[in-house]
C-alpha cells in the first residue's frame, strides 16, 4: 500500500479508514491493531466520536474491527514508532490537508456562482420595476433564476459529497 489515499474512504459524508487497512499497511496482525485501539485511554467521548466497532466475516468466522475517522487514525498511529510510522503520519496529514483544500475550492467556486446569481437576480428585479415590457422579461427570468438558486443551494449543503457520486478510494 504505497499510496496512502488507499487509506481514505468516504463513509456517508465522513472520511474514514479502518483497522484492517492500518494492519495491512503497518504489516501488523489485525488483532494487535484492534487490541491497540481497545487499549486507548482517551476520553469516552473521543472514542465514541472517532471509532466504530465493525464485525467482519472471513472464511466463515466473525472478527472484530474498527472504522475510524482521521482523528481516530491519528490518535492510534501516534503510538506507532519507527521510520515507516513517521512517513505514514506525514503522508496521511498531507492527504487530509489536500482534501480539505479541495473542499474549500469547491465551496469557494459555488459561493462565487451564488453571488453572481444574486447579482443577476437583483439586476433583473431592478429593471422589472422600470416598465411593463421588462416586467414580462422578469416573469420569464424569475423561475430560471429560482431553479438555478435551488441547484446551487443543494450543492452548497455541508454534505458536499454524495456516496454514489464521489468515491475517493475503493474498499479493501
N, C-alpha and C positions, 0 to 999 in steps of 0.2 A: 504494500500500500504506500507507494511513493507520493501520490497526490493526496494531500490532506483534505481536499474537497470531498473525497470519498467518505470522510467522517461525517460531513454535514448532510442532513436530510431535512426535508420540510414535513413536519407533522402538524396537520391542521394549519395554523398560521405561525408556528413556533419552529425555530431552527433547533434541531436536536442531533444527538448521536446516541450510541448505545454501548453497553458493556461488552458485547461481542466484538464490535469494531475496535474498541480500546484494547481488548485482549489480543486480537489478531495483530494490530499494529505494534504493540509492545512485546509481542511474542511471549505472552503470559498465558497461563491456563485460565480459562474463563472463570472458573470457580474462585480463583485467587482474586481476580478483579472484583467479583461480587462480594467476597469477604472484606476487601478493602473499602468498598462502598458502605457496607453494613457496619463497618467499624469507625466511620467518620464521626467526629464528635462535634460537628457544627449544630446549630440550633434546629429544633424540630421544624420550625417554620421554613428555614432554608432547605432542609431535606425534603419536605413535602412539596415545596415550590420547584425544586430542581431535579428530583429523582422520582421516577415512576417505576414501580415493580412490574415486570412483564414475564409471563411464563412462555417459554419456547419449547416447541416439540422437536425432538431429534431422535430418529430411529426408534420411535415408539415410546420414548421416555420424555418426561416433562422436566425442564430445567428452569431455574430462576435466573432472570437477568434484569437489567435496569436500562430504561431510556432516560437520558439526561439532557438538560439544557446546556448551553455554552457555559454558564456559571457553574453548573454541577460538574461538567467535564474539567474545567479549570481547577475547581476545588480538589477533585480526585487526583489529577495529574500533578498538582503542586507537590504532592508527596512522592512522586516518582523522581528518581535521580539518574544522573548519567548524561552523557552527551546526546544520546537519542532523545531523552526526555526534554532536554533543552531545545533541541531542534523542533520537536513537535510543539512544544509550548509556544515558541516564536512563530512558527508557521500557522498554528491554529489562531493565534491572536491576529495575525495578518489577514487570514481568510475572513474572519468575522468583521474586521475593520473594513476590508474591501466590500463586503456585503452591505455593511451599514452605509458606506459611501454611495453604493449603487442605489440603495433605497432612498437616500437623500436626493440623489439626482432625479430619480423618478418622481419623487414628491415635489421637487422644485419645478420640474417640467409641467406637471399637472397644475401646480399653483399658477404658473405663468399663463397657461392656457385658460384657466378660470378667470384670471384678471383681465385677459384680452376679451373674453366673453362678456364680462361685466361692463367693460368699456363700450363694446358694441351694443349691448342692450341699452345702456344709458343714452347713447347717441341716438338709437332708434326711438326711444321713448321721447327724447327731447324734440326730435324732428317731427314726431307724430303730433305734437301739440301745435305745430305751425299750420296745419291745414288738413282738409278732408282727403286730398289725394295721398298725402303722406300717411294719414291715418289708415287708409286701405293697405298701404305697404306694411305698416306696423302690424296690422292684423295677420298678414301673411308671414312676417318675420318672427312674431312672438312665439308661436308654437315650435318653430325650428330652434329658437334660442332656448326655450324651456327644455326641449328634448336634449339639446347639447349640454345644458347645465345638469340635467339628471344623469347623463352618462358620465360627465366629469366628476360629479359628486360621488357616484358609485365607485369610480376608480380611485378617488381620494380617501376612501374609508381606511381606517387603520389596517384592515386585513388586505394589504396590497397584493398578496399572492393568493391565488386560489389553487387548491390542490390539483385539480385537473387541468390547470393552465400552465403552471410552472413546476417542474420537478428539478430540484437542484442537484441531486445525486441519486443514483439507483440504490435500492436496498441491497445489503449484502446477504 
